[in-house]
Amino acid sequence: MMSRCSIRVKLIVILLAATLTSILLTGAFSQYFYTKAARNDFFQFADDASYRLNRQIELYIQQMKISVSSILAGPLPKRNELSLPTGSVGVIQRWLMNENPLDPSELANLEDVLNNYVALNYSEVDSMFLMSLSGRIVSNVQRFDELSKAYLNEPWYAMPMSGTVKVVPTHRSEVTGKQVISLLVPVYSLDAVKLAGRLVINLRINELEKTIVRSSLAKKGYFFIVAKDGTIVYHPDSDWIGKPIASTGLSALQLSKSSSSSVQKLLGEEMLVSYSYSELAEWNVVAMVPFAEMASGITVARNAAIVSMLILALVVLILVPIFTQRFIRPLRRLKQLMEHVEKGNLEVRAEVLPGKDEIQLLSRSYNRMTDQLSQLIETVSSMKVNEMHILLRQKEAKIQALQNQINPHLLYNTLAIISSIAYVEKNERIQVITKNLGDYYRYTASIVEPFVTLREEIDQLKKYLQIIKIRFPKYFQSHFYVNEKYLDARIVKCSLQPIVENAIKYAVEPKRGHGTVIVSAYNEADNLIIEIADNGGGIEAGRLAELQERLKWISSAEHGTLMKTESVGIVNVHARLVLQYGPAYGVSVTSFEHRGTVVSIKIPYPTERG
């Protein structure tokens, strides 16, 4: 679908999509990170608040413990008054350590001590109970030795004696009928410094409520306390106080040990929950705020972000078409110029302004392209003219060859007569020489086909080498190592004999026939390499470099120049091969002074690939 649209439409769509996607992603990431930051800020605040509230309650319990230490020991007498019969000196100690019942006056004195403490110190104290190791009880509200033993149903009565302060979660006192928290303070004997009993202080829940209410937590957030056993010590909903948390709407509350802060689904909505544990009271002070309340600022930020994104989107919708139009206008001008070129007008040029933007680079490339097209047209025209010249020269060469073909007939006939005379006179060497020489001249004079098979070339080469063998019968040797599969390869006619003749002239003749010529062939990367090697004296380094430079120059020369090269030898063969196959093919020479020379002929030899 998009492939049918113009570049302008594609650019508008792509830019709008990219910009709007960026805006949406920015808004989404901002919302996410802002929400995460707000949540972390609340958790930090709630953790601090619950921790401070817990420490405040623990401090209150410690102060309560310190305040009762004086009445537990009793007023100390002066040194000169040790024998004073005061009933208040150590009355609690005597009652705890003496298992015998006190007389009514002593018991009344003990109750007065407890009542005086309540009256003079803490108004939130509901009641106090003194309990011995044997389970005897005395209280500021009832004389249990005489009245009903309602204290037996108190939760603290059955608890074992402990040397540390303990807190009993909120419960309804069986004695006073009020909801209280029991503070269990251990009492030690002064003489033996051992545990003698405990003092139970029942605190009304309203004082704890005042402390918690003073610690505000957002509009709808609040603190509550959950004991270690799951009992709700305090909650703003008074109906839940003293009940197991499992029987309330907070049954799904999870107080994880791995993290003191979390988001939980409670009371039908998402709640941000944070808590702090008290080792002294063995309870958790929990801070809980509805997530929606904490997210009110997030909602405002989100709405502001949405408005900003809408404004940005509107600006983008207006600006993108304007900018794309300015971008497309130069491209349209280039398109019009290309239409002129298509009609054959190569003189038109694009206006190039200073700058390195892609449009200016494209304009420069267009101008270079039209310049190169003009040059290419001129080059092609010149090449066509050169090609026509070459064809004319080839025709002239064929005509000249036809004319020259008339002259060798006298030579063929003369060689035939000599061969007949040698046969009559039984001179076999002259007969072989004249026959091979005649066959070779007849082979070279034929102009019907410029290409022959490698087999035909080697056959003629063998006839030539047979003549050389007659000349040097004792020492000269020649060997052919050419696989049968290469013999049908096509090669330019008369490519091997001139090179072998060159080897005879410079490697064999100077040594009076002491020499060897080896012809071999192998394929290499879709090419056939034919090597003619001799064991002569090699080529001097200077002359070898000159020859190699000459061959290199021929490979890079124009066709017209190649037609004027030497008519015989290695250079001639190389020139004909380059003309036929191109500069990648031809003759190369490798020589080792005093060791020999290797001449390699490289021609195309495509092999079938699977």
C-alpha positions as CSV (number, residue, x, y, z in Angstrom):
1,M,0.0,0.0,0.0
2,M,2.8,2.4,1.0
3,S,4.7,1.6,-2.2
4,R,2.1,3.3,-4.2
5,C,2.3,6.6,-2.2
6,S,4.6,9.5,-3.0
7,I,7.7,10.2,-1.0
8,R,6.0,13.2,0.6
9,V,3.2,11.0,1.9
10,K,5.6,8.4,3.1
11,L,7.7,11.0,4.9
12,I,4.6,12.5,6.5
13,V,3.4,9.1,7.7
14,I,6.8,8.1,9.0
15,L,7.6,11.3,10.8
16,L,4.1,11.5,12.3
17,A,4.4,7.8,13.4
18,A,7.9,8.3,14.9
19,T,7.0,11.6,16.6
20,L,3.7,10.4,18.0
21,T,5.3,7.2,19.1
22,S,8.0,9.1,20.9
23,I,5.5,11.4,22.6
24,L,3.4,8.4,23.7
25,L,6.5,6.5,25.0
26,T,7.7,9.6,26.8
27,G,4.3,10.0,28.5
28,A,4.2,6.3,29.4
29,F,7.7,6.3,30.8
30,S,7.1,9.6,32.7
31,Q,3.9,8.2,34.2
32,Y,5.6,5.0,35.2
33,F,8.7,6.6,36.8
34,Y,6.6,9.3,38.4
35,T,4.3,6.7,39.9
36,K,7.3,4.6,41.1
37,A,8.9,7.7,42.6
38,A,5.7,8.7,44.4
39,R,5.2,5.2,45.7
40,N,8.8,5.1,47.0
41,D,8.4,8.5,48.6
42,F,5.3,7.3,50.4
43,F,7.0,4.1,51.5
44,Q,9.9,6.1,52.9
45,F,7.5,8.5,54.7
46,A,5.3,5.7,56.0
47,D,8.3,3.7,57.2
48,D,9.6,6.7,59.1
49,A,6.2,7.5,60.5
50,S,5.4,3.9,61.7
51,Y,8.9,3.6,63.1
52,R,8.6,6.9,65.1
53,L,5.2,5.9,66.4
54,N,6.5,2.5,67.5
55,R,9.4,4.1,69.2
56,Q,7.1,6.6,70.9
57,I,4.9,3.8,72.3
58,E,8.0,1.8,73.4
59,L,9.3,4.9,75.2
60,Y,5.9,5.3,77.0
61,I,6.1,1.6,78.1
62,Q,9.7,2.1,79.4
63,Q,8.6,5.2,81.3
64,M,5.8,3.3,82.8
65,K,8.2,0.6,83.9
66,I,10.5,3.1,85.5
67,S,7.7,4.9,87.3
68,V,6.5,1.8,89.1
69,S,9.9,0.8,90.3
70,S,9.6,3.1,93.4
71,I,6.3,1.5,94.6
72,L,7.7,-2.0,94.0
73,A,10.6,-1.4,96.3
74,G,8.6,0.8,98.7
75,P,9.9,4.1,100.5
76,L,13.4,3.5,102.0
77,P,13.7,4.5,105.7
78,K,16.5,6.8,107.0
79,R,19.5,5.3,108.8
80,N,18.2,6.4,112.3
81,E,14.6,5.3,111.5
82,L,15.2,1.6,110.5
83,S,13.0,0.5,113.5
84,L,10.1,2.7,112.7
85,P,7.0,0.6,112.4
86,T,5.7,2.1,109.2
87,G,3.4,-0.1,107.2
88,S,4.3,1.3,103.9
89,V,8.0,0.5,103.9
90,G,8.5,-2.6,101.5
91,V,4.9,-3.6,101.8
92,I,4.8,-5.0,98.2
93,Q,8.0,-6.9,98.9
94,R,6.7,-8.4,102.2
95,W,3.5,-9.5,100.5
96,L,5.2,-11.2,97.6
97,M,7.8,-13.0,99.8
98,N,5.4,-13.9,102.7
99,E,3.0,-16.6,101.9
100,N,1.0,-16.0,105.1
101,P,-2.1,-13.8,104.7
102,L,-1.7,-10.1,105.7
103,D,-3.8,-8.7,108.4
104,P,-6.6,-6.3,107.2
105,S,-4.6,-3.2,108.0
106,E,-1.5,-4.3,106.0
107,L,-3.7,-5.4,103.1
108,A,-5.5,-2.0,103.1
109,N,-2.0,-0.4,103.2
110,L,-1.0,-2.4,100.1
111,E,-4.2,-1.4,98.2
112,D,-3.6,2.2,99.2
113,V,-0.1,2.1,97.6
114,L,-1.6,0.9,94.3
115,N,-4.4,3.5,94.4
116,N,-2.0,6.3,95.2
117,Y,0.1,5.4,92.2
118,V,-2.9,5.5,89.9
119,A,-4.2,8.7,91.4
120,L,-0.9,10.6,91.3
121,N,0.7,9.4,88.1
122,Y,-1.2,8.1,85.0
123,S,-4.9,8.8,84.5
124,E,-5.0,6.2,81.6
125,V,-4.3,3.3,84.1
126,D,-7.5,1.4,84.4
127,S,-6.4,-1.1,87.1
128,M,-3.4,-2.7,88.7
129,F,-2.8,-6.2,89.9
130,L,0.0,-7.6,92.0
131,M,0.6,-11.3,91.4
132,S,2.9,-13.5,93.4
133,L,4.8,-16.6,92.1
134,S,2.2,-18.8,93.8
135,G,-0.7,-17.1,92.0
136,R,-2.0,-14.9,94.8
137,I,-3.6,-11.6,93.6
138,V,-4.1,-8.2,95.1
139,S,-5.6,-5.3,93.2
140,N,-6.5,-1.7,93.6
141,V,-10.1,-2.4,92.5
142,Q,-11.1,-5.6,94.3
143,R,-9.8,-7.7,97.2
144,F,-9.6,-11.1,95.5
145,D,-8.8,-12.9,98.6
146,E,-12.3,-12.2,99.7
147,L,-14.3,-11.7,96.5
148,S,-14.9,-13.8,93.4
149,K,-11.8,-14.8,91.5
150,A,-12.7,-13.2,88.2
151,Y,-9.0,-12.6,87.4
152,L,-8.6,-16.3,86.6
153,N,-10.1,-15.5,83.1
154,E,-7.7,-12.7,82.5
155,P,-5.3,-13.6,79.6
156,W,-2.2,-12.6,81.6
157,Y,-3.0,-14.9,84.5
158,A,-2.0,-18.1,82.7
159,M,1.1,-16.6,81.2
160,P,4.4,-17.8,82.7
161,M,6.5,-15.5,84.8
162,S,9.1,-13.6,82.8
163,G,12.1,-11.5,83.7
164,T,11.3,-9.0,81.0
165,V,8.4,-6.6,80.4
166,K,5.6,-8.2,78.4
167,V,2.6,-6.6,76.6
168,V,-0.7,-8.4,76.3
169,P,-2.7,-7.3,73.3
170,T,-6.1,-5.5,73.6
171,H,-8.7,-7.5,75.5
172,R,-11.7,-6.8,77.6
173,S,-10.9,-7.0,81.3
174,E,-13.1,-9.5,83.2
175,V,-12.8,-7.3,86.3
176,T,-13.6,-3.8,85.0
177,G,-15.3,-4.7,81.7
178,K,-13.2,-2.2,79.7
179,Q,-10.9,-2.8,76.7
180,V,-7.3,-2.6,78.0
181,I,-3.8,-3.4,77.1
182,S,-1.9,-5.2,79.9
183,L,1.6,-4.3,80.7
184,L,3.4,-7.1,82.7
185,V,6.3,-5.7,84.8
186,P,8.5,-8.2,86.6
187,V,9.1,-7.7,90.4
188,Y,12.4,-8.8,92.0
189,S,13.0,-9.3,95.7
190,L,15.4,-6.8,97.3
191,D,17.2,-9.2,99.5
192,A,17.8,-12.2,97.2
193,V,17.6,-10.3,93.9
194,K,15.4,-12.9,92.4
195,L,12.0,-12.9,90.6
196,A,9.3,-12.5,93.2
197,G,6.2,-11.9,91.0
198,R,4.8,-9.4,88.6
199,L,2.8,-6.2,88.5
200,V,0.0,-6.1,85.9
201,I,-0.9,-2.6,84.7
202,N,-4.1,-2.4,82.6
203,L,-4.0,0.7,80.3
204,R,-7.2,2.0,78.7
205,I,-7.0,1.9,74.9
206,N,-8.1,5.6,74.6
207,E,-4.7,6.9,75.6
208,L,-3.1,4.8,73.0
209,E,-5.7,6.1,70.5
210,K,-4.8,9.7,71.3
211,T,-1.1,9.0,70.6
212,I,-1.9,7.4,67.3
213,V,-4.5,10.0,66.2
214,R,-1.9,12.7,66.7
215,S,0.2,11.0,64.1
216,S,-1.8,11.9,61.0
217,L,-1.2,10.0,57.7
218,A,-2.9,11.7,54.6
219,K,-6.6,12.3,54.5
220,K,-7.8,8.7,54.3
221,G,-4.7,7.0,55.6
222,Y,-4.4,5.7,59.2
223,F,-2.2,3.7,61.5
224,F,-3.3,0.5,63.3
225,I,-1.5,-2.1,65.5
226,V,-1.5,-5.8,65.0
227,A,0.0,-8.1,67.7
228,K,2.4,-10.9,66.9
229,D,-0.5,-13.5,67.4
230,G,-2.7,-11.6,64.9
231,T,-4.9,-9.7,67.4
232,I,-5.8,-6.2,66.5
233,V,-4.4,-4.0,69.3
234,Y,-5.8,-0.8,67.9
235,H,-7.8,0.2,64.8
236,P,-9.8,3.3,64.0
237,D,-12.8,1.0,63.7
238,S,-13.4,0.2,67.4
239,D,-15.4,-2.9,66.4
240,W,-12.2,-4.6,65.2
241,I,-10.2,-3.9,68.4
242,G,-9.3,-7.0,70.3
243,K,-10.4,-9.3,67.4
244,P,-8.2,-11.6,65.4
245,I,-7.3,-10.0,62.1
246,A,-8.5,-13.0,60.2
247,S,-12.1,-12.3,61.3
248,T,-12.0,-8.7,59.9
249,G,-11.8,-7.1,56.5
250,L,-8.0,-7.1,56.8
251,S,-7.7,-10.9,56.6
252,A,-5.7,-10.6,53.4
253,L,-3.1,-8.4,54.9
254,Q,0.4,-9.8,54.3
255,L,3.3,-8.5,56.5
256,S,6.3,-9.9,54.7
257,K,9.6,-10.3,56.5
258,S,11.5,-9.5,53.3
259,S,10.0,-6.1,52.7
260,S,8.3,-3.7,55.1
261,S,6.5,-1.9,52.2
262,S,4.1,-3.2,49.6
263,V,1.0,-2.6,47.6
264,Q,-1.9,-4.9,48.6
265,K,-5.5,-5.4,47.7
266,L,-7.4,-4.6,50.9
267,L,-11.0,-3.5,51.7
268,G,-11.8,-3.6,48.0
269,E,-9.1,-1.2,46.8
270,E,-5.3,-0.9,46.2
271,M,-3.6,0.0,49.5
272,L,0.0,1.2,50.1
273,V,1.1,-0.7,53.2
274,S,4.1,-0.1,55.4
275,Y,4.9,-1.4,58.9
276,S,7.4,-1.3,61.7
277,Y,7.9,-4.2,64.2
278,S,8.4,-3.6,68.0
279,E,10.6,-6.1,69.8
280,L,9.5,-4.8,73.2
281,A,5.7,-4.9,72.5
282,E,5.9,-7.8,70.0
283,W,3.5,-6.0,67.6
284,N,3.5,-4.3,64.2
285,V,2.5,-0.7,63.8
286,V,1.0,-0.6,60.3
287,A,0.6,2.5,58.1
288,M,-2.0,2.1,55.3
289,V,-3.1,4.7,52.7
290,P,-5.4,4.1,49.7
291,F,-3.3,4.1,46.5
292,A,-5.9,6.4,44.8
293,E,-5.2,9.1,47.4
294,M,-1.5,8.9,46.9
295,A,-2.1,8.8,43.1
296,S,-4.0,12.1,43.1
297,G,-0.8,14.0,42.3
298,I,0.0,11.3,39.7
299,T,-3.4,11.9,38.1
300,V,-2.8,15.6,37.9
301,A,0.6,15.0,36.3
302,R,-0.8,12.5,33.9
303,N,-3.5,14.9,32.8
304,A,-0.9,17.6,32.3
305,A,1.2,15.2,30.3
306,I,-1.8,14.2,28.2
307,V,-2.6,17.9,27.4
308,S,1.1,18.5,26.6
309,M,1.2,15.5,24.3
310,L,-2.0,16.6,22.5
311,I,-0.5,20.1,22.0
312,L,2.7,18.5,20.7
313,A,0.8,16.2,18.4
314,L,-1.1,19.2,17.0
315,V,2.1,21.1,16.4
316,V,3.6,18.1,14.7
317,L,0.5,17.6,12.5
318,I,0.9,21.2,11.3
319,L,4.7,21.4,11.0
320,V,5.5,18.0,9.4
321,P,3.6,18.6,6.1
322,I,5.3,22.1,5.8
323,F,8.8,20.7,6.3
324,T,8.2,17.7,4.1
325,Q,7.0,20.1,1.3
326,R,10.3,22.1,1.6
327,F,12.2,18.8,1.5
328,I,10.4,17.4,-1.5
329,R,10.5,20.6,-3.7
330,P,14.3,20.1,-4.6
331,L,13.6,16.4,-5.4
332,R,10.8,17.4,-7.8
333,R,13.2,19.8,-9.5
334,L,15.7,17.0,-9.9
335,K,12.9,14.8,-11.3
336,Q,12.2,17.4,-14.0
337,L,15.9,17.6,-14.9
338,M,16.0,13.8,-15.2
339,E,13.1,13.9,-17.6
340,H,15.2,16.2,-19.8
341,V,18.1,13.8,-19.7
342,E,15.6,11.0,-20.6
343,K,14.7,12.9,-23.7
344,G,18.4,13.2,-24.7
345,N,19.2,16.7,-23.4
346,L,22.5,16.2,-21.4
347,E,23.2,19.9,-21.2
348,V,20.8,20.6,-18.2
349,R,22.4,21.0,-14.8
350,A,21.0,21.2,-11.3
351,E,21.6,24.2,-9.2
352,V,24.0,23.4,-6.3
353,L,23.9,25.6,-3.2
354,P,26.6,25.7,-0.5
355,G,26.1,23.0,2.1
356,K,26.5,19.3,2.7
357,D,23.0,18.2,3.1
358,E,21.8,15.1,1.1
359,I,19.8,17.2,-1.4
360,Q,22.9,19.2,-2.4
361,L,25.0,16.0,-2.5
362,L,22.3,14.5,-4.8
363,S,22.4,17.6,-7.0
364,R,26.2,17.3,-7.3
365,S,25.9,13.6,-8.1
366,Y,23.4,14.4,-10.8
367,N,25.7,16.9,-12.4
368,R,28.6,14.5,-12.3
369,M,26.4,11.8,-13.8
370,T,25.4,14.0,-16.7
371,D,29.1,14.9,-17.3
372,Q,30.0,11.2,-17.2
373,L,27.2,10.3,-19.5
374,S,28.4,12.9,-22.0
375,Q,32.0,11.5,-21.7
376,L,30.7,7.9,-22.1
377,I,28.8,8.7,-25.2
378,E,31.9,10.3,-26.7
379,T,34.0,7.2,-25.6
380,V,31.5,4.8,-27.0
381,S,31.5,6.7,-30.3
382,S,35.3,6.6,-30.3
383,M,35.3,2.9,-29.5
384,K,32.9,2.2,-32.4
385,V,35.2,4.0,-34.8
386,N,38.2,2.1,-33.5
387,E,36.2,-1.2,-33.8
388,M,35.4,-0.3,-37.4
389,H,39.1,0.4,-38.0
390,I,40.1,-3.0,-36.5
391,L,37.5,-4.8,-38.6
392,L,38.9,-3.1,-41.7
393,R,42.4,-4.1,-40.8
394,Q,41.3,-7.7,-40.2
395,K,39.7,-7.8,-43.6
396,E,42.8,-6.3,-45.1
397,A,44.9,-8.9,-43.3
398,K,42.7,-11.7,-44.6
399,I,43.0,-10.4,-48.2
400,Q,46.8,-10.2,-47.7
401,A,46.8,-13.7,-46.4
402,L,44.9,-15.0,-49.4
403,Q,47.3,-13.2,-51.6
404,N,50.3,-14.7,-49.7
405,Q,48.7,-18.1,-49.8
406,I,49.4,-18.3,-53.6
407,N,53.2,-18.0,-53.0
408,P,53.6,-21.0,-50.7
409,H,52.2,-23.4,-53.3
410,L,55.6,-23.3,-55.0
411,L,57.2,-24.1,-51.7
412,Y,54.8,-27.0,-51.0
413,N,55.5,-28.5,-54.4
414,T,59.2,-28.0,-54.1
415,L,59.2,-29.7,-50.7
416,A,57.2,-32.6,-52.1
417,I,59.7,-33.0,-54.9
418,I,62.6,-33.1,-52.4
419,S,60.7,-35.6,-50.3
420,S,60.2,-37.8,-53.4
421,I,63.9,-37.6,-54.3
422,A,64.8,-38.5,-50.7
423,Y,62.5,-41.5,-50.8
424,V,64.0,-42.7,-54.1
425,E,67.5,-42.3,-52.7
426,K,66.4,-43.8,-49.4
427,N,67.4,-40.7,-47.3
428,E,64.9,-41.0,-44.4
429,R,66.0,-38.0,-42.5
430,I,65.5,-35.6,-45.5
431,Q,62.2,-37.2,-46.2
432,V,61.0,-36.7,-42.6
433,I,62.2,-33.1,-42.6
434,T,60.6,-32.1,-45.9
435,K,57.4,-33.8,-45.0
436,N,57.0,-32.3,-41.5
437,L,58.1,-28.9,-42.9
438,G,55.5,-29.1,-45.6
439,D,52.8,-30.1,-43.3
440,Y,53.6,-27.3,-40.9
441,Y,53.6,-24.6,-43.6
442,R,50.3,-25.9,-44.9
443,Y,48.9,-25.7,-41.3
444,T,50.1,-22.2,-40.7
445,A,49.0,-20.9,-44.1
446,S,45.4,-22.0,-43.6
447,I,43.1,-19.0,-42.7
448,V,39.8,-20.8,-42.5
449,E,39.6,-20.9,-38.7
450,P,41.7,-18.7,-36.3
451,F,41.1,-21.2,-33.5
452,V,42.3,-24.8,-33.3
453,T,42.2,-27.5,-30.6
454,L,45.1,-28.0,-28.3
455,R,45.5,-31.4,-29.9
456,E,46.1,-29.9,-33.3
457,E,48.6,-27.4,-31.9
458,I,50.6,-30.2,-30.1
459,D,50.5,-32.4,-33.2
460,Q,52.1,-29.7,-35.3
461,L,54.5,-28.9,-32.4
462,K,55.6,-32.5,-32.4
463,K,56.4,-32.4,-36.1
464,Y,58.6,-29.3,-35.5
465,L,60.4,-31.0,-32.6
466,Q,61.0,-34.1,-34.7
467,I,62.9,-31.8,-37.2
468,I,64.9,-30.5,-34.2
469,K,65.6,-34.1,-33.0
470,I,67.0,-34.9,-36.5
471,R,69.3,-31.9,-36.1
472,F,70.4,-32.9,-32.6
473,P,69.8,-36.6,-32.6
474,K,72.1,-37.6,-29.7
475,Y,71.3,-35.2,-26.8
476,F,68.1,-33.2,-27.5
477,Q,64.9,-34.4,-25.7
478,S,61.3,-33.3,-25.6
479,H,58.4,-34.4,-23.3
480,F,54.7,-33.7,-23.3
481,Y,52.7,-34.0,-20.0
482,V,49.2,-32.9,-21.1
483,N,46.1,-34.7,-19.8
484,E,43.7,-36.1,-22.4
485,K,40.9,-34.0,-21.1
486,Y,42.7,-30.7,-22.1
487,L,43.3,-31.7,-25.7
488,D,39.9,-30.5,-26.9
489,A,40.4,-27.0,-25.5
490,R,40.3,-24.2,-28.1
491,I,43.4,-22.1,-28.5
492,V,44.6,-19.4,-30.9
493,K,46.4,-20.9,-33.8
494,C,50.2,-21.0,-33.8
495,S,50.5,-20.1,-30.1
496,L,52.9,-22.9,-29.0
497,Q,55.4,-23.2,-31.9
498,P,56.9,-19.7,-31.7
499,I,57.6,-20.1,-28.0
500,V,59.1,-23.6,-28.5
501,E,61.2,-22.2,-31.4
502,N,62.4,-19.5,-29.0
503,A,63.4,-22.1,-26.5
504,I,65.4,-24.0,-29.1
505,K,67.1,-20.9,-30.3
506,Y,68.2,-19.6,-26.8
507,A,68.4,-22.8,-24.7
508,V,69.3,-25.7,-27.0
509,E,71.3,-24.3,-29.8
510,P,73.9,-22.5,-27.6
511,K,74.5,-25.9,-25.9
512,R,74.8,-27.8,-29.2
513,G,71.7,-29.8,-28.6
514,H,72.3,-30.5,-25.0
515,G,68.8,-29.5,-23.8
516,T,65.3,-30.6,-22.9
517,V,61.9,-29.0,-23.7
518,I,58.9,-29.9,-21.6
519,V,55.3,-29.1,-22.4
520,S,52.6,-29.5,-19.7
521,A,49.1,-28.2,-18.9
522,Y,46.8,-27.8,-15.9
523,N,43.7,-25.9,-15.1
524,E,43.4,-23.2,-12.4
525,A,40.2,-21.3,-11.5
526,D,38.4,-21.8,-14.9
527,N,41.7,-21.1,-16.8
528,L,44.0,-23.4,-18.7
529,I,47.7,-22.9,-18.1
530,I,50.1,-24.3,-20.7
531,E,53.8,-24.2,-19.7
532,I,56.8,-24.6,-22.0
533,A,60.0,-25.2,-19.9
534,D,63.6,-25.6,-20.9
535,N,66.8,-26.2,-19.0
536,G,68.9,-23.6,-20.8
537,G,71.0,-20.8,-19.4
538,G,68.0,-18.7,-18.5
539,I,67.5,-15.0,-19.2
540,E,69.6,-12.2,-17.8
541,A,67.8,-10.2,-15.1
542,G,67.8,-7.0,-17.0
543,R,66.6,-8.5,-20.3
544,L,63.9,-10.5,-18.3
545,A,62.7,-7.3,-16.7
546,E,62.6,-5.6,-20.1
547,L,60.6,-8.5,-21.6
548,Q,58.1,-8.6,-18.7
549,E,57.6,-4.8,-18.9
550,R,57.0,-5.2,-22.6
551,L,54.3,-7.9,-22.0
552,K,52.7,-5.7,-19.3
553,W,52.6,-2.7,-21.7
554,I,50.9,-4.8,-24.4
555,S,48.2,-6.0,-21.8
556,S,47.3,-2.3,-21.1
557,A,47.7,-0.9,-24.7
558,E,44.9,0.0,-27.1
559,H,43.9,-2.4,-29.8
560,G,45.3,-0.2,-32.5
561,T,48.7,-0.2,-30.9
562,L,48.7,-4.0,-30.5
563,M,48.3,-4.4,-34.3
564,K,51.7,-2.7,-34.7
565,T,53.7,-5.1,-32.3
566,E,56.4,-7.5,-33.4
567,S,55.3,-10.2,-35.8
568,V,57.2,-13.2,-34.2
569,G,58.1,-14.7,-30.9
570,I,56.8,-14.4,-27.4
571,V,55.6,-10.8,-27.7
572,N,53.6,-11.7,-30.9
573,V,51.9,-14.6,-29.2
574,H,51.1,-12.5,-26.2
575,A,49.6,-9.7,-28.3
576,R,47.4,-12.1,-30.2
577,L,46.1,-13.7,-27.0
578,V,45.4,-10.3,-25.4
579,L,43.5,-9.2,-28.5
580,Q,41.4,-12.4,-28.4
581,Y,40.8,-12.9,-24.7
582,G,41.5,-9.6,-23.0
583,P,44.3,-8.2,-20.7
584,A,43.8,-10.9,-18.1
585,Y,45.2,-13.6,-20.4
586,G,48.3,-14.0,-22.4
587,V,52.0,-15.0,-21.8
588,S,54.1,-14.7,-18.7
589,V,57.8,-15.5,-18.4
590,T,59.7,-16.8,-15.4
591,S,63.4,-17.4,-15.7
592,F,66.2,-18.6,-13.4
593,E,69.7,-17.7,-14.6
594,H,71.9,-20.7,-15.4
595,R,68.9,-23.0,-14.6
596,G,66.2,-22.5,-17.3
597,T,63.1,-20.6,-18.3
598,V,59.4,-21.3,-18.0
599,V,56.9,-19.6,-20.4
600,S,53.2,-19.9,-19.3
601,I,50.3,-19.4,-21.6
602,K,47.0,-18.6,-19.9
603,I,43.7,-19.0,-21.8
604,P,40.0,-19.3,-20.6
605,Y,38.9,-22.9,-19.8
606,P,35.5,-22.8,-18.2
607,T,34.7,-26.0,-16.3
608,E,31.2,-27.4,-15.5
609,R,30.2,-26.7,-11.9
610,G,27.7,-28.7,-9.9
